[in-house]
Amino acid sequence: MPTDRARPPAVAEHAAPTPATDSRILRILIASSISSKVADWQLGIVVPLAVLKQTDSVAMSLISFSLRGITYIWSPFLGALIDRFDRRAVFALAQVQQAVCLALLAVSLNSQVSVALLVLLSGFGGVASNITGQFVLIPKLISAPARPAAVAKLNSAIEFSKVGGLLIGGAAFSALGPASASLCIAALYSGAALLALLLPRVPASYQKMSIRRDVAMGFRWAVKPEIIWLVVTMSMTNLAIGQLEPVLVTEFGQQGINAKVISGVMAIGLFAGAVASRMAPRILPAWSPERRILACQVTALAGLVLVATPALPTKLTGYVFECLAVAVSNVASITYRQETIPVEVAGRANATIRMFITGAVPLSGFLFAGASRLDGYLRWLPALGIWTVAVVIWAVYTRHSERLPAVDALEGAGVGDR
């Protein structure tokens, strides 16, 4: 009978990953993610500078690039689709979709409407790629004991990729121009798709619900007590600095600094973040995840204060602190979510969570675009205010979460019973 058929070999293989398969799968996933993230960060310097060159408007440059992140509004629906199909295929097709958009962008740079539309459409592939790579494939393909180290290694590789993406993007823009630089980005996305096909298949779950119920399930996970406060504070921090790199790129570009110099200066901060990401599991290991995230937030706030200064050395120092703190915080929060959310609903839950967290990133671009007419510290005051409120919120939650075990222990021992 049909119900007696054995499951596909890929599913059985995933049931009990071994250290050898863990290592091989992680190498492939890291290689594919590196190619994709180098492309992402090339895009992050090529598009803002290309638009700035065409329009001579910082606000238009920031808004054009920010459109890529607007697609996170649709991430709950994308998450429901991800859980319905082979996740390897979704990951590969997401790279192909971005490659097509960038190839078309290369021949459409003279039309601001076309540039904006293609940047927006490329965001759909970016959303699907990010959700599938970090939040679905690792929990599904990597054994539980190896996951924390796998997250650190993948996140570190991604951080190093940002360095490469900025350096290559700045060099390609200066030497080849925006059109050829866009074609280089398309080639990198294509390479990421080919590498992704070397991963084992990850078939969809056998039980499927309607899209409406799938989306509702994602929202139910997003509002769980152990998740909602993380969503609130990370959304606010992304609203404050989600578009920090494009903001600095356009600020330096407006000052007439060469693209290679811009990318080289910013690569220093990203390199520091990459090292911190790799070391994240060994940073304050005895602390609770909540306290580690709080420490990172406070450090990043101090870094943002330095970034707001006009002096380039101080600005660079602040950016390094920012990258260090954000990298460690990302590893802690990703690991926490992987351990909290069952893999069967990982696509739907994380897609909804990222709708708020990463959906705040493009809003950061609009925030800075509105503040671009201001000078000096005034330009940075909205971001600094939002970040300060986020730190206060997380500090209150951290204090509350650490008090609960003590209260439960006292109640269990009969203390306080009257």
C-alpha positions in Angstrom: 0.0 0.0 0.0 1.2 3.6 -0.6 1.4 4.3 3.2 3.9 1.5 3.6 6.5 3.0 1.3 9.8 3.9 2.8 10.7 7.5 3.2 13.1 9.0 0.6 16.8 8.2 1.4 17.4 11.9 2.1 15.0 12.0 5.0 16.5 8.8 6.6 19.9 10.2 6.1 19.0 13.4 8.0 17.6 11.5 10.9 21.0 10.8 12.4 23.8 13.1 11.1 27.3 12.0 11.9 30.4 14.2 12.6 31.7 13.4 9.1 28.5 14.4 7.4 28.2 17.4 9.6 31.6 18.6 8.5 31.0 18.0 4.8 27.5 19.7 4.8 28.8 22.7 6.8 31.7 23.2 4.3 29.2 23.2 1.4 26.8 25.5 3.1 29.6 27.9 4.1 31.0 28.0 0.6 27.6 28.7 -0.9 26.8 31.3 1.8 30.2 33.1 1.2 29.5 33.5 -2.5 26.0 34.8 -1.8 27.1 37.2 1.0 30.0 38.6 -1.0 27.4 39.4 -3.7 25.1 40.9 -1.1 27.8 43.3 0.2 29.0 44.1 -3.3 25.4 45.1 -4.0 25.5 47.2 -0.8 28.3 49.4 -2.1 27.6 49.3 -5.9 23.9 50.3 -5.8 24.2 53.3 -3.4 27.2 54.7 -5.3 25.6 54.1 -8.7 22.4 55.9 -7.7 24.5 58.7 -6.0 26.4 59.1 -9.2 23.2 59.4 -11.3 21.2 61.6 -8.9 23.7 63.3 -6.6 21.2 62.7 -3.8 22.1 60.9 -0.6 18.4 60.5 0.3 17.6 58.9 -3.1 20.6 56.6 -2.8 19.6 55.3 0.6 15.9 54.9 -0.3 16.8 53.0 -3.5 18.9 50.5 -1.7 16.5 50.2 1.2 13.8 48.9 -1.1 15.6 45.5 -1.1 14.6 45.0 2.6 11.0 46.0 2.1 10.3 42.5 0.9 10.6 41.2 4.5 7.0 42.4 4.8 6.1 39.3 2.8 8.4 36.9 4.7 5.6 35.1 6.6 4.2 34.0 3.3 7.6 33.1 2.0 8.3 31.1 5.2 5.1 29.1 4.6 6.2 28.4 1.1 9.7 27.4 2.3 8.3 24.7 4.6 6.2 23.3 1.7 9.1 22.6 -0.7 12.5 21.0 -0.8 14.6 23.5 1.3 17.7 22.9 -0.8 15.8 23.8 -4.0 14.4 26.9 -2.3 17.9 28.0 -1.2 19.4 27.4 -4.7 16.5 29.1 -6.6 16.7 32.1 -4.3 20.3 32.7 -5.6 19.2 32.2 -9.2 16.4 34.8 -8.8 18.9 37.4 -7.4 21.4 36.6 -10.2 18.7 37.4 -12.8 17.7 40.6 -11.1 21.4 41.8 -11.0 22.0 40.9 -14.6 19.0 43.0 -15.7 20.1 45.8 -13.4 23.4 46.0 -15.2 21.6 47.1 -18.4 19.0 49.3 -16.6 21.2 51.7 -14.6 20.1 54.8 -16.5 16.5 54.3 -15.4 16.0 55.0 -11.7 12.6 53.3 -11.8 14.1 50.1 -13.2 16.9 50.2 -10.7 14.5 50.6 -7.8 12.2 47.8 -9.1 15.0 45.3 -9.6 16.5 46.1 -6.2 13.1 45.5 -4.7 12.6 42.2 -6.5 16.0 40.9 -5.6 15.0 41.3 -2.0 12.6 38.3 -2.3 15.5 36.0 -3.1 17.5 37.6 -0.3 14.7 36.9 2.2 14.3 33.2 1.1 18.1 32.7 1.1 18.6 34.1 4.6 15.8 32.2 6.2 16.6 28.9 4.6 20.4 29.0 5.1 20.7 29.9 8.7 17.4 28.9 10.3 16.3 25.8 8.3 19.2 24.0 6.7 21.5 24.0 9.8 18.9 22.6 12.2 17.8 20.1 9.6 21.2 18.9 8.3 23.5 19.4 11.3 23.4 17.2 14.5 22.3 18.9 17.7 25.7 18.8 19.5 27.4 20.4 16.5 24.9 23.2 15.9 26.3 25.9 18.2 29.8 25.6 16.6 28.2 25.4 13.2 26.3 28.6 13.7 29.5 30.4 14.9 31.5 29.1 11.9 28.7 30.0 9.4 28.2 33.5 10.9 31.9 34.1 11.0 32.2 33.1 7.3 29.3 35.5 6.6 31.1 38.3 8.4 34.3 37.7 6.5 32.3 37.6 3.3 31.1 41.2 4.1 34.8 42.2 4.1 35.4 40.6 0.8 32.2 42.0 -0.7 33.0 45.5 0.3 36.6 45.3 -1.0 35.6 43.6 -4.3 32.6 45.9 -4.7 34.7 49.1 -4.2 37.5 47.8 -6.6 35.0 46.6 -9.2 33.0 49.9 -9.1 36.2 52.0 -9.5 37.9 49.8 -12.2 34.9 48.6 -14.2 32.0 50.9 -13.5 28.5 50.0 -12.1 27.3 47.9 -15.0 30.2 45.4 -15.0 30.2 45.4 -11.2 26.5 44.4 -11.2 27.4 41.5 -13.6 30.1 40.4 -11.2 27.4 40.3 -8.5 25.1 38.2 -10.7 27.9 35.7 -11.3 28.5 35.3 -7.6 24.8 34.5 -7.0 24.9 32.0 -9.8 28.0 30.3 -8.1 26.1 30.2 -4.8 23.2 28.4 -6.5 25.5 25.8 -8.1 27.2 25.1 -4.7 23.8 24.8 -3.0 22.9 21.9 -5.3 25.7 19.8 -3.6 23.8 19.8 -0.3 21.5 16.8 0.5 17.8 17.3 -0.3 15.6 18.5 2.6 12.1 17.5 1.5 9.0 19.3 2.8 7.1 18.2 5.8 4.5 15.5 5.1 1.7 17.4 6.9 0.7 20.6 5.2 -1.8 23.2 6.2 -3.5 26.1 4.4 -1.3 29.2 3.8 -3.6 31.0 6.3 -2.9 28.5 9.0 0.8 28.4 8.2 1.0 32.2 8.5 -1.0 32.1 11.7 1.4 29.5 13.2 4.4 31.8 12.4 2.7 34.7 14.3 1.9 32.5 17.2 5.6 31.7 17.6 6.6 35.3 17.2 4.4 36.4 20.2 5.5 33.6 22.6 7.0 35.2 25.8 10.4 33.6 25.1 10.6 35.2 21.6 8.6 38.5 21.6 11.0 40.5 23.7 13.9 39.5 21.5 11.8 40.5 18.5 11.0 43.9 20.0 14.6 44.9 21.0 16.2 43.6 17.8 13.7 45.3 15.6 14.5 48.6 17.4 18.2 48.1 17.0 17.9 47.4 13.3 15.7 50.5 13.0 18.6 52.4 14.5 21.5 51.0 12.5 20.1 48.5 10.0 21.4 50.7 7.1 24.5 51.9 8.8 26.9 50.7 6.0 25.0 52.3 3.1 24.7 55.5 5.3 28.5 55.6 5.7 29.1 54.7 2.1 26.9 57.6 0.9 28.4 60.0 3.5 31.9 59.2 2.4 30.9 59.3 -1.3 29.4 62.7 -0.8 32.7 63.9 0.6 34.4 62.7 -2.6 36.3 59.8 -1.1 37.3 57.1 -3.6 35.2 53.9 -3.6 38.3 51.7 -2.9 39.2 53.9 0.1 35.6 53.7 1.4 35.4 49.9 1.1 38.9 49.5 2.6 38.0 51.7 5.7 34.8 49.9 6.3 36.3 46.4 5.7 38.4 47.0 8.9 35.3 47.1 11.0 33.7 44.1 9.3 36.9 42.1 9.7 36.8 42.7 13.4 33.2 41.6 13.5 34.1 38.4 11.6 36.7 37.5 14.2 34.3 38.2 17.0 31.6 36.1 15.4 34.0 33.1 15.3 34.9 33.6 18.9 31.4 34.3 20.1 30.7 30.9 21.9 33.8 31.6 24.1 32.8 35.2 25.0 31.2 35.4 28.4 30.2 31.7 28.2 29.0 31.6 31.8 26.5 34.4 31.3 22.9 33.8 30.3 22.0 34.6 26.6 20.0 37.6 27.8 22.9 39.1 29.7 25.3 38.5 26.8 22.9 40.2 24.4 22.5 43.1 26.8 26.3 43.5 27.1 26.5 43.6 23.3 23.8 46.2 23.0 25.5 48.5 25.5 28.8 48.1 23.6 27.2 48.8 20.3 25.5 51.9 21.7 28.8 53.3 22.8 30.2 52.5 19.3 27.3 54.4 17.6 28.1 57.5 19.7 31.6 57.4 18.3 30.3 56.8 14.7 28.3 60.0 15.0 31.5 62.1 15.5 32.8 63.9 12.4 36.5 62.8 12.9 37.3 59.9 10.6 39.5 58.0 13.1 36.9 58.2 15.9 34.2 57.2 13.4 36.2 54.2 12.4 36.8 53.2 16.0 33.1 53.4 16.7 32.3 51.3 13.7 34.7 48.6 14.8 33.0 48.5 18.2 29.6 48.3 16.5 30.7 45.4 14.3 32.2 43.5 17.2 29.1 43.8 19.4 26.6 43.1 16.6 28.5 40.0 15.5 28.5 38.4 19.0 24.9 39.3 19.5 23.8 37.7 16.2 25.4 34.4 17.1 23.8 34.4 20.5 20.3 35.2 19.2 20.5 32.8 16.3 21.6 29.9 18.5 18.8 30.8 21.0 16.2 30.7 18.3 17.5 27.4 16.8 17.3 25.8 20.2 13.8 27.2 21.0 11.9 26.7 17.7 11.2 23.2 16.4 12.8 22.6 12.9 9.4 21.5 11.6 8.1 25.1 11.9 11.4 26.8 11.6 10.7 28.4 8.2 7.3 29.8 9.2 8.4 31.0 12.6 11.7 32.6 11.6 10.1 34.2 8.6 7.6 35.9 10.7 10.2 36.9 13.3 12.4 38.3 10.6 9.5 40.2 9.1 9.8 42.4 12.2 13.6 42.2 12.9 14.9 42.5 9.4 11.9 44.4 8.1 13.1 47.2 10.3 16.4 47.4 8.3 14.9 49.3 5.3 13.0 51.6 7.6 16.5 52.6 9.0 17.4 53.7 5.5 14.3 55.9 5.4 15.1 57.2 8.9 18.6 58.3 7.8 17.3 59.6 4.5 15.0 62.0 6.4 17.8 63.0 8.7 20.3 63.5 5.8 19.5 67.2 5.6 20.7 67.7 9.2 24.3 68.3 10.1 26.8 66.7 12.6 25.3 64.9 15.6 21.8 66.0 14.7 21.8 63.5 11.8 22.5 60.7 14.3 20.2 61.7 17.1 17.1 59.6 15.9 19.2 56.4 15.7 20.9 57.1 19.1 17.5 57.7 20.8 15.9 54.5 19.3 19.0 52.4 20.3 18.9 53.8 23.9 15.2 52.8 24.3 16.0 49.3 22.9 18.8 48.9 25.5 16.4 49.9 28.3 13.7 47.5 27.1 16.1 44.5 27.0 17.6 45.4 30.4 14.2 45.3 32.0 13.4 42.0 30.3 16.8 40.5 31.4 16.2 41.5 35.0 12.7 40.1 34.9 13.8 36.8 33.2 16.6 36.3 35.8 14.3 36.8 38.7 11.8 34.2 37.6 14.0 31.1 38.3 14.8 32.5 41.8 11.1 33.1 42.5 10.2 29.6 41.3 12.8 28.1 43.5 11.5 30.0 46.5 8.0 28.9 45.8 9.1 25.3 45.3 10.8 25.4 48.7 7.6 26.8 50.3 9.1 30.3 50.9 6.4 32.9 50.7 3.5 30.5 51.3 1.1 31.9 53.9 
